[in-house]
Amino acid sequence: ENRLAKGQMSLGGIKLDLRKVKLPIFEVATKEDHIAPAKSVFIGAKLLGSDVEFVLAGSGHIAGVVNPPDKMKYQHWTGPKLSKVATLDEWLSQAKEHPGSWWPRWTAWLSKYSGGWTAVREPGATLGAIEAAPGSYVRAKS
């Protein structure tokens, strides 16, 4: 019935309204995705009340997401703000293709909303280590 998208779903007595989601969102769809089709992901992104950074990655569900930055195997597209277009086809007609992974773009986007880097911690420094890695549970036989 798609009640969440229609604004008709309640959880714990509270009506859920996706337009009230105001935090920054980076949303990736993949062009050849058969599990989460790009058109559906685009429609879902437009339901949110925040400024969504929408990126379309080349390939399918897995390869489009797990596309490491050090390989130039696939591409990705960036385009206009979702509020400026009605459909994925309209967005694509204005989108710009970029070679390579979308990961560096995501990293740059994340850095705008993140604090500084955290100092490296030594595992077990505060609470101690139970045992050396990999741990006895790895060697346990069932």
HELIX and SHEET records of a PDB file:
HELIX    1   1 LEU A   18  LYS A   20  5                                   3    
HELIX    2   2 ALA A   38  LYS A   46  1                                   9    
HELIX    3   3 LEU A   82  LYS A   84  5                                   3    
HELIX    4   4 LEU A   88  GLN A   94  1                                   7    
HELIX    5   5 TRP A  103  TYR A  113  1                                  11    
HELIX    6   6 SER A  136  ARG A  139  1                                   4    
SHEET    1   A 2 SER A  10  LEU A  11  0                                        
SHEET    2   A 2 ILE A  14  LYS A  15 -1                                        
SHEET    1   B 4 ILE A  25  THR A  30  0                                        
SHEET    2   B 4 VAL A  52  ALA A  57  1                                        
SHEET    3   B 4 GLN A  75  THR A  78 -1                                        
SHEET    4   B 4 LYS A  96  PRO A  99 -1                                        
END                                                                             
